Amino acid sequence: MSSLPPPSDAPFTTLSAFRAALAHAPGPNGPAEARARARNGVLTKPPGALGRLEDLAIWVASWQGTETPRLDAPQVVIFAGNHGVTARGISAFPAEVTAQMVANFEAGGAAINQLSQAFGAQMTVQALDLDRPTADFTQGPAMTEAEVVAALATGWQAVDPTAHVLVAGEMGIGNTTVAAALCAALYGGDAEGWVGRGTGVDDAGLARKADAVRAALAVNAGALGDPLEVLRCLGGRELAAMAGAIARARGEGIPVILDGFICCAAAACLAEAVPGALDHAVAGHLSAEGGHEALLARLDKTPLLSLGLRLGEGSGAALALGILQGAVACHSGMATFAEAGVSDG
């Protein structure tokens, strides 16, 4: 999508309007949560025997507004963008790989294609101005307000309102550096504490990443008091699109499974802009990227999986779909003691 103003059906045309849409999104359905909790208490199992699966199923029920939720219509959306800062040698791969991987997604050849198919998810890919990278954020803001709003709108409009759960993934050479800059701006700390090896940079590349983050924070210091301005100045189109999709899901009552470091950094801009903005989201996994564990702690999210993944693409979140589907299947499909004619003690 180009950086023209968002289409007329987007509910916002400015960052302030986006913030308002996020702030006015509905919360979970309390009565449905209570009914789901009551149902969980009379299913044919000892109390608490399914551990965290029970809490997850009740959480899904609260957002879907029903005591017997379903997760047979998952949606996976991959957003792709390019970054001007890659010219500074902060990635092991050239920026051209972003477009090449988009073609691979479209051909069905990537890991996320296989995981989406395995868990019955509808998968789509949205490429955002790959021929026009964001500005180098070590020299000034990565995006204008019109550009970041357009990217937010792309994510917003990519969500299927009938989906039962959403996974937002990304592809963008250089975007682990971008995610590290977002985290450093939102939460402080040394650049070295947030940068990681991403696609496999050597020690010199890691140092260049930290230098880029420090330079970005310094040159954009005047705009970093507002989390949405942080997204504009230090983010990228694919990260903004993920944020837009996650925000839209909140408004539609669709639970979200967050992916790794990059997705969570984008989501953190929402969490810091509006308290509770990620109440409808669960962390799919703990990635191997250095700053992800600290970021999850800041977001107060306990990951469902920890498998040493660092691929991105939404892959860890898509794999966690199976956990969430299992939780919901047990909750909605199990018989109650009364239905099964089993004594509940």
Helices and strands as residue ranges (DSSP letters): H 15-23, H 30-41, H 52-64, E 74-80, G 84-88, H 96-107, H 111-118, E 122-127, H 145-158, E 165-171, H 175-187, H 191-194, H 203-219, G 221-223, H 227-234, H 237-252, E 256-258, H 261-273, E 281-283, H 292-299, H 315-333, H 337-340
